[in-house]
């Protein structure tokens, strides 16, 4: 098969992903998105934006009208992708958007995200400024009388949109709205549109399909420039009809399995409790309180929420009354009866309360206060108000005091909550049959997936705000704050079915193992371990007031600008002379220096862009004394020249309006360049001494294993069935400080390579120690503090020198598939030797070196050459 044929058949998202992997497409965040969204973009979200930008601006790839699908896990921020896409599409000339979905609940939530600046989940900054224009986002009922400088969004259910268009009323949208007007359709929970794609339709289903699906299709095809963006977390790509439909439309694929693997979700554990449902609920409140206390002990203000799920609305109402009564009447005897249960998490919780000197009565008083009737809410009524919907979508807010939610199935879609830590199943039935998962079990797994969104917090600047932090530190108490517990009865068949359902949606790995990694006793007795140091840099705020290494960003000084000619011409197609004449006429150029222009015009242009607020400018350029200084100084705006092209008569003498347009254009380019390259944090070039014993310790590790996989990660080196090409007897290797190596294939190859070099190294060095970095430390890229964790660090002390010279090498084995995508890590490591600053100490000096990637098949010779020339 030829390459062109292969491209035709390969799925769209995979074609774009291969461009990224090959280094042909750089993953980057548009300044328009970065400057106008309130929340930062995660790495995978930036990839999604990159894919959208690449597709829309690639005429060979883009179909018209354009339909794309984002298949992204629940909790991965699909609404943020929508918001960023709206900004980018505005910049491309789109103004009119239709947001449609299956339920009113999601519409209410999305309106909060897009329209209510007072909401904690509002996605945009207070002022949206695109190319010097302040943009408003408005809700509309039609596109007849909209402001061309604003974003207009029509919100509707799918069925409501169909009804409005096919039964038009005054001031409502009609099909005429789409004549000569390009629109963007945004379909959330798009799997509902595809429900009928998977099967042969009955007569009734055909009628349904022809109605609202055809309505959407009619809008979509009304203009070749129209765009439809679909979003879903549950796309059945295994179904041949769905796979065929989206082969050239699936733009970005980020399933729940990848979301969990990248640590953006809580871990999920079932907590099986052989109690009556109401007692199960009380156990969950105790565990919820335990999580609250662990958060508080670590300085984090958090309010864990418990969801109590019933099968029917009537049963939920009964259980709510029982729960409120049980909390009111809780006493020490009843508490003692509950904690008699041999439940691992409950025992852990009670020990923690005891460590805080919380008595039984003290715990009871807390539960009665935190789970009192006014802090319990039910969402089962069909008559729930919009206010209640907003309340349950803002449970993380400080002024929202609800701790317990009673529900049946109203929270299955569109519910965005981060502080749900416990779900209680208040019934014991199962509906699986003959090895087939029951519908209820599948829905429960999907609810767990929705509740598994990570609650963002961090204790140090080095930690990631919105990722799990303690996967590799199994004994850390804070792991409880990264865990969602699903409390249910002890029913082995049900648990098996639930785990199967969770595995299908990607929330459970195939297998998990825990192992003990420990430092060899001989190594712990060495002077190096007791008194030695590792040199590390720090992640710091990119703040000129506190960062001694701070450097002001350079401003590009030379620009070009093409004036509009405001002329027209009629030419014969093959009249080359005439065409040439028209081109030449507009091809004059004159250079203008901004320092001679009226300062009022320049200040007016800068004033249109929020970036040029004086306080903002001072953040980037601390030496600026005033905006006049910024405008006139040759290091800043005063040093800018612009080559203006256009008609001869226009380029010499510019009007005030033309000058203003030029200033805004240049100012936008400068602002975009600085905000793209200049982050909130940076890594220090200074490396600081940290005791080796502080960072390298015994550790319990946890690994997710896939059965049948040949991947080495998580498997010991010294097992009886290992392939000899990986094997090293680490018991005899005094240079390898841990008892085992559970690393990947490349990491095992690296240790094997090192074994082959050790005798030669001993001729020149002593105190040679290779330490595997099991999440013990991070390094931070200088420009933006992007973190990397080199897999190994090698220490060697040079023999026969007048002073003690310690070599410290950062080493990163890398799989072939990651050599290109992770190249930024190699670039950073390779720059350490030249750019790092190390403080010297008496009779001791350090040589700090970052090594090129090690790859057995492709890069071993490059690595070896560098290694031997140190």
N, C-alpha and C positions, 0 to 999 in steps of 0.2 A: 504493500500500500504506500502510495506517495505521501509526502509530508502534507501537501494541500488536501488530499483526500482524508488524511488522518485528522487534520484540523476541522474538516467539515463534520466528521462524526464525533469528535471529542466534545464532551459537555462544555458549555460556555464557561462556567466557573473554573473548570480544570485548565482550560486554555489560558485564562487570565492568570491563574495561580502559577502555571509553568513559566509565564513571562516574569513573574516576581521571583520565582526560584532561580531562574537563569540570570537574574540581575538585569534583565532588559527593561523592567518596569520598577521604578523606585516607589516604595510605599511612603507616602507623605500626606500630611494634613493641610488642606487648603487654608490660607490665611483668613479667608472669608468665614470659614467654619470656626476656626480657632478663635477668632476675634469676636464672634457673635453668639457662640453657645456658652451657657453658664458653666457647664460641666466639661471636664476634660474628656478626650477621646482615648479609649483603651486601644491596645495594639490591634486587636481584631476589628474594632470599629473603624480605625484608620485604614485597614486593609479593605473594608467594605466601601468606604468613601473613595479610595483609590480605584477600585474596580469600577464603580459607577462613573467616575470621571473619565477613566480610560475608555469605557464602552461608549459613552455619549459623544466623545470627541474623536472617535475612530470611525471614519466613514466606511471603511471596508468591513468593519465588524457590526456596526449598528444597523438594525433593521428599522424601517419606518412604516407606520408609527411604531414606537419602541415599547416593548413589554419586557420587564425584568422582574425577577423574583429574588427576594432575600429570604433564605431558609436559615433562621437563626433561633437559637435556644430560648426558651422561656427565661426571662430575667437578663438577657444579654443586651438589652437596650435598643430594641427595634424602634421605639418611638424617638430616641435620640438620633438614630439614622435618618428617620423621616424628617426631623427638624433640620439636620445638617443638609440633607438633600434639597429641602425647600430653599435654603439659602443659596446653594450652588445653582439651582435651577433659576432662581431669581436673577442671578448674575448672567445667566444664559438667555434672559429675556422672558422667562415664564412668570406670570402673575396670578393665574387662576388655578386653583387646586380643588379637587373634590376628594374628601376623605369619607370612605364608606366601609361599613363593617356590618357584622351580623346582629349585634345587640346594642341597645341604648346604653348599657352599662359602660362599654368601652368608649362610646362617644363622650359621655360625661367625663371620664378620666382623661381622655385626650384633649378635651377643651381646657382642662386645668393645665395640662402640659404646654399647650400652645397659646392660650389666651389670657391666663390669670397670673400676672406678675407677682401677686401676693402669695401664690401657692409655693410651697417648698419644693414642688416637683416641676415648676415652670422651667422650661429648658433653655430659654434665651436670656441674654444679658438685658439689663434695664434699657439700654439704647442699642438698637440694631442699626448699624451703619455699614452700607455697602457702596463702595466707591464714592464716598462723600455724601451719600443720600441717607437720611434717617428714614428707616422703613418701618411701617406699622403692619401688624398682622391682624386682619379683621375677619370676623365671621360674616358671611353673606348668605342670602337666600336665593340670589341669582347673580349673574355677571353683567347685568345690563348697565348699571351705573356705578362702576367701581373706580377707585383711584388708581391710575396707572403706575404710581410710584409705590403702591402698597401691595402686600400679599393678601389675596382674597381667598378664603377657604369656605367651602360649603360642606357642612357635616351632615351625614345622613346614614341611616341603615340602608342595606341593599334593597330591601323591600320598599322602604320609604322613597328611595330615589326612583325606583320603577314607577311607583304610584304617582309621584309628583310629575314625572315627565310624560306619563301616558294619560294623566287626568289634570291638565294644566289649570292653574288658578292665577288670579291677579297677583303680581309681585313674586311669583314663584318661578323656579327654573323651568325652562322649556327647551326642546331640541333646537330652537332657533338661537339659543345662547351659544351654540357651538359652531354656528356658521361663521367662517372667517375668524375664528378665535381658537388659539391653541391652549390646551388644558393639560394638567397633570392629574391623573387619577391615582389615589393612594388607597389600596385595599389592605386592611388589617385583618388578621386571622383568615388569610386567603384560602385556607383548606376548605372552608365552607363552599367557596365557588367550585372547588374541585370534587365535591362530594358525589356529583353525578358523572364525573369523568371516568370513574373507576368501573362502571358497570353498564350492561345493556339496559337501556331505559324502558320502563313501562310507559303506557300512554299518558298516565298522570304525570310521571316524572318528565316526560318529554315536554308537556305543557308548562311545567315549572321552569324547565331549562330554557324554553323558548321565551319565557317572560323576562325575568330579571337578568339572566345571562345575556340575552340578546339586547337588552337595554344598555348594559355596560358596553357590549361590543359595538353598538351603534354610536355611542359617544366616542369610544376609542378610535374608531375608523372615520370620524367626521373630519379629521385634519391629519395630514401625514406627519406633522410635527408633534402630535400628541404623544404623551408618555404615560404608561401605566406601570406603577411600582407596586408589587405585591409583597406582603410580609406574612410569614407563618412560622410557627415553631414545629408544626406537625405535618410535614410533607412526606407522603409515602412514596419515596423514590424507588422502593422495591416493586411497586406496581407498574407493570409495563405501560399502561395507558398514561399514567402520570409522568413516568420517565420520558416517554416519547414527547409528551406535550411540552415539557420544560427543558429538553435537551439544549435548545438554543436560547433559553430564557432565564435559566437559573444562574444568576450573576454572582451570588456569594453563598457559600454553604458553611454554616458554623453550628453543627448539631450539639445537643446537650452533652454527649459524651466528651466532645472537645472542650466545651465550656467547663465541665467538671474537672477534666484533666488539666486545664490551664488554671485551676484553683479559684475560679470566679464564683463558685457555688459553695454552700455549706456541704459538709459531709452528711450523709443520711444514715441513721441507725434505727432499726425497729427495736422497741422496748416492749417485750412481751410480759404482760401482767395478768396473772391468774386471779383477778378480782372481779367483782361486779363493776359494770361500766361507770357508775358514779364514783366508786373508790379509785378506779383507774384515772378518772378526771382529777381527783385530789392528789394522787401521786404526781401527775403532770404539773400541778400548780407548785408542788414542793420543788420539783426539778427546775421549773421555770424560775422560781425564787433563787435557787442555787446559782443559775446562770446570771441572774441580776447581780448577785453578791460578788461573783467572780469578776464581772465587768467593773463593778464599783471599787473593788479592792485594787484594781489596776488603773483607776482614775478615768474610767470610761462611763459616761452617762448613757445608759441603755435601759430600755423597758421591754424585756422579752414578752411576747404575746403567745397565748395558747388558743388554738382553734379546736372547738369541740364539734365533731361531725356526726349527725344522725342520718338515718335513711329517709325519714319522712318529716314534713313540717310539724305534724302533730307530736311525733316522738321527740323532736327537738325542743318543742315548747315544754313538754313534761320534764325532760332532762335539765332544762334551764332552771325550772322551779326547784328541782332536787338539788342542783348545784348551789344555787343561792342559799338554800336552806342548810345544806351541809357545811358551807363555809361559815354561816352565822353560828351554827351549833357545834362547831369544832372545839374539842377540849383535849386535855392531855391524854386521857384514856383512849379516845378515838384516834389521836395521832399515833400513840404507841401501837395500837392495833394495825395501823397502816404500815408503819415502818418495820413491823415484824416480817414483812414480806422480804424474802431473800432476792432482792433485785440489785444488781451491780451498781446502777446509776443512783438509785435511791440511797444505798449505803454510802456511796461516795459523797452525795449531797449532805447527808447527816454528819459525816465526819468533818466536812468543810464548815458547816454551821458551828460545830463544836470548837473548831480551831479559831473561830471568831467570837467565841464565848456567847453564842446565841443559845439561850435555853429553849426548851420545848415551848414554854409559854410565850417567850419572845417571838418564836417562829409563828405560833398561832396568831399572835397579835398582828404580825406583819401580813399574814395571809388574809386575815379578816379585813385589813385596811386596803391591801392591794387588789383583792378580788371581791370587794364589796359589790352590792347590787348595782350601784351607779357606775361601776367600771366593767360591767358586763353588757354586751350588745348582741342583738339578734339581727340577722340579715336574711330572714326567711320570707318576709311579707312581700306580696306583689305590689303593695302600696308604699314601699320604701321611698323616701324622698331623695331628691338630688343631694341634699345636705348629708344624709346618711351615707350615700355612696362616696361623697368626698371625705367623710370622716373615716371610713374603713380603708380609704386609699392614702390616708395621711397618719397612719398609726405610729410612724416614727417621730412625728412632731412632738416637741417638748410639752406643749399644752394639750396633747391628746392623751388622756389618762386610761383609756380602755386597755384591759389586760386579757380579757376572755371574749371570744367571738363564737356564737352558736350559729351553725349553718348547715344546710343540706347540700345544695349544688349551685348556689348563686355566685360562688366565688371560683368557679372552674375556669373562667376566662376573664382577662382584663383586670385582674386584681394584682396591683403592684405593691407588695409589702416586703420590707427587708428584715423586720424584726420579729417574724414568725419563727419560733424556735421549737414549738411542740404542737403536734396534731394528735388529738385523741379520737379514736374510732369507738363510738358509743354503741356499737352493735357487733355481733359475733358471727353473722351468717357469711357464706361464700357462695358465689354463683358460677364457679368454674366447673366444667363438665368434660369428661373423657379426654383429659389432657389439654383442653382448650381454655384459655384465660377468659374469665367472665368479664362482661362489660363493666361491672362495678369496680372490679379489681384494676382494670386498665384506667378508669377514671380516677381511682385513688392514687395510682402511680403518677398520673399527670398532675394531680393536686399537690403531691409531694414535690414534684419537679418545680411547681410554681412557688412553693414555700421555701425551696432550697436556695433562693437568692441570698447572696452573702450580705451580712450586715457590715458596712464599712467602718473600720476603726484602725488606728495604729498607735503604738506606744512609743516609737522612735521615728526620727526622720527617715531612717534607712528602710523601714518597712513599707510594703505596698498597702495602700489604704483599702483596696477592695479585693484583696486576694487572701486565701487561707495562708496562715503563717506557720502552722505547727504540725504539718503533715509528717515531717521528719523528726519531730520531737514528741514522740508518742506519750511520754509521761508528763508533759506540760499541762497544768490545770486549765490553761486558756483554750485547750482543744474543745472543751465543753461549749465554749462560746462560738465555735465554728461548726456546731453539730445541730442538725434538725432531728428530733426524736419523734418517731411515729409510734404512739402508744396503742397497742392492740392486745387482744386476748392471746393466750398460748394455744395456737392451732397450727401445728406443723405443716399441714397441707396448704392452709391459707398463706402462711409465711413463704413457703416455696413458690406459690403462684405470684405473690406480691414481688418477691425478689426477681422472678422471671420477668414480670412486667417492668420493673425498674431497670433491669438489665437491657430490655428491649429499647427503652427510651434513652438509655445511655447514662443512667444515674448510678449504676453499680458497675464496677470493673468485674471482669470474669472471675478473678481470684485475687485475694489480698494475703500477703504474708508479712509477718513481723520477725525481724532478726536483731540480734545484739551485735553491735560493732564496738569493740573495745581496743584501747591502746595496749600494746604489749608492755608487760611489767618492766622489762629491761629498759625500754625507751623512757618510761616514766621516771626511771632512776638517773637518767642522763642529766648532765649540767645544762644541755641545750633545752630540754623540756622544763626543767625547774627555773632556769634563769634567762632563756633565750627569748627573742622577739620576732614577730612577724610585722612587716611594714605594710600598712594599708592606707588608702586614701578615704576621704569622707564625702558624704552627700551633704551639701550646704545650700542654704537659700542664696540665690544669685542676687545678692544685695550689696551695693557698693558701700553701704555704711558698716557692714560687718565682715566683708570678704576682702582680705588684703590682696588677693590675686586678681581682683576685679579689673576687667579691661572694657572700656567703652566700645560698643560695636562701631565698625567703620561704615560710613555712609558713602555709597556709590556716588560719584560726582558728575558722571557724564550720561546724558539721556538723549533720546530722540523723540520727536513728536510730529505727527503728520496733521496738518490743518485740513479741515474740510474745504474742498475747492468751491463748493456751491455752484458748480457748472455742470452742464449736460451736453451731450453730443449725440448725433445720429450718424452711424457709420455703416457702410456696406461691410458685410462679414469678412470678405477677403480683401478689403481695402487696407493693406498693411501700412501704407503711407499715412492714411488718415488716423489709424489707430496709434501709430508711433507718435504722430504730432500731438495727440491728446495726452499721451503719457508724458512726453517731454515737457509739455506746458506746465505740468504740476510737479516738476522734478527739481525745482529750485530749493536751495537750502541756505539758511543763515544761522549762525551760532549766536545765542543770547546768553548772557551771564545774569543770574538772578540777583547778584549783589547790587546791580544798578537799577533794578525795578523798584517801583513804589512799594515800600514796606507794608503799607496798608493792604495792598492786594495780596501779598504773600500771607500776611496774618489772617486775612479773611478766608483764604483757601485752607490754611491749616486748621482754622476754627471749625471747619465743616467735618473734620475727622476726629473722633474721640481720642485717638492715639496721641494727639498733639496737645492734650491737656497738660498744663505746666507740671503738675505733680507726676503725671505719667512720664513725661520727657525726662524729668529729674531722676526717675528710677533707672533709666537707661544711660543718661548722660549727666552724672552728678556734678560735673564741672560747669554746667549751664547756670548762669546767674539770672537770666530772664528770657522771655520769648524773643525779645529784640536781639539779645545776644545770640540765640539759636539761629535767628534769621540772617544775621549779618556776619557771623564768624566764619572764616574760610574753612574751618574743620567741619562745619555743619552745613546749613542751607546756603550760607554765603559763598561757599566754594563750588556750587553747582552750576554747570553750564548745560544748555539744551540745544541740540541741532533741530531747528524747526524747518520742516519741508512743506511745500505747497506751491501755490502760484507765485510768480516772481513779485507781483505787487503786494502780496500779503505777508511774505516772510520777513521783510525788512522792518516794517512798522506794525507791530502787533497792537490790537485793541485791548482795552482793559479786560473785556470779557474773555478774549483769547488767552491772555496772560493768566486769568483766574482758572480757566480750564486746564492750562498747562501745569500750574501749581498743584491743583487737585490731583492730576494724573501722576505727577512725580511724587507727591506726598504719599499717595496710596501705595506706590511701588516701594518706597522706602519703608513705610510702616509694615507692609506685608513681608518684606525681606527680613526686617529686624524681628518681628514677632514669630516668624517661621523658624529662625535660627536661634533665637534668644529665649531660653526656657526659664521656668520659675526656679529651677535648681541647677546646680552644676557640680561636677566632681572636682575636688581639690587636686592640684598638681603636687602639692606637698603630701608626702607619705609619712605616717606617724607610727611610732613603735607601739605595738600591743603585745603583751605577754603571750607566748605560744600556749601556755597552759590555760589561759582565759578562753581561747577560741577552740582548742582541740581537746575533746573529752570523749568519754564513753557515751554511746548513744544507742537508743533503740530505734531502728529504722522500719518503715512500713513501705511496702512495694505493691503495686498493682501488677498482677501477672495475667497474661492471656494464655489460656491453655493451647497447646499445640504450636505456640510461637517459638521461633528460634532466637528471639531477642535475648540477650544475655543480662539485661538490666534486672537486678534483684536476685540473680543467681550467683552462688559463691564460686570463686575460682578453684578452690580445693575440694571439689566434689568428685566422686569416683567416676562419673560418666561424662566428664567434661572433654571436649575435643582437645587433643594435645597441643594444638596451635595456640590455645589460650592459657595453658596450665603453667603456673609458677608455684613452687613450694615456698609459700610466704612464711612458714615457720622457720625456715633457714635464712630468710632474707632480713638481716638486721637493719637494712636500709629502708625497709617498708614498715611503717610504724604501727599499722593496724593489724588485727588478727585475720582480716579477710578483705576481699575486694568484690563488692557486689555490683560493680559498674557495668557499662555497656560493652559491646564487642570491642569498640575502638579503645575504650579505657583499659580493657584487659590486654589488648595488643600493645598499648603504651607501656604497661608494666613489664610485659615480656621484652619489649625493646630495651627498657632500662636495665633489666637483668643482664642483657647481652653487653651492656656498656660498663657495668659496675667495676670490673677489675681494672679497666683502663682509667676510670675516674679516680680510683683509689691511689693511683700513682701520683696524682696532682692534688687531690683534696682529701680532707678528713671530715668527720662528723657529717656524713652524707645521709640525708633523711628525705624520703618521698612521702608526703602527706596527702591523702585524698580528701578533697573538700566536700564533705557531706553536709552542705548548707551551713558550714561553720563561718564563712565570711563572704562578703561581696566586694567588688570593685566598682567604681562609678566613672563613666565616661566624662571627660573634662567638660565637654560642651553643654551637656544637658542632664548629667547624673543618671543616665540610663544604666541600669545595673547589669552586671555580669558576674557569674560565679565560676571562675576557672576551676576545672575539675581537680587539678593537682597543684601543689606548690612544692618545689624542690629547694632544699637548703644544702649548701656545701661550704666548707671553710677551706680557704687556700692554704696549702702547706708552704713552709720555708719562705715566708715573707716577713718583712720587718714589722708589719702591723697585722692585726687580725682582720682579714678581708672575708666577709660573709657574702656568698652569692645567694640570691633569692630569685628563683625562676617561677613565673606563672605559666602553667602548661594546660592546654585545652585540646584533648582529643575530640575529633569532630567527624560524625558520619558524613558520607559522601553527599547525601541529599541536603545537608545543611551547610556545606562549604560556602555556597553563594549567599544564601539568605542571612547567615550569621557573620558575613564578612566584616561587618562593623566591629565585631568583637576582636577579630584578628587585627584590624587596623589600630584599635585602641591598645591592645596588648603590645603590638610592635612599636608603638610610640612611647611606651613607658620608659625604656632605657634612656632615651634622649631627653624627654620632657619632664620626667619626675624630679622632684626636689626632695632630697633626703638629708635630714639633720645629722651631722657627724658627731660622734661621741669619742671620748678619750680612748686611744689605743684600739679603736674599732671603726671599721668603715663597711659600708654595704654597697654591693653592686646589684641593682634592681633591674631585672630583665623580663620582658614579656616575650614569649616564644611564638613562632608561627604555628598555626594549627597542625596537630598531628593527625594523619590519616594513613593507615597502613598501606592501602593500595595506591593512593594518588599523591601523598605528600610526605612520605617517610624520608625520602632523600633530602628534601628541602629542610625538614626538621633536623635531620642528622647533621647536615652541613652547618646550620646555625649552632647546634649543640656543641659541635667539635671546635668551633671557632670562638667560643666564649673565653 
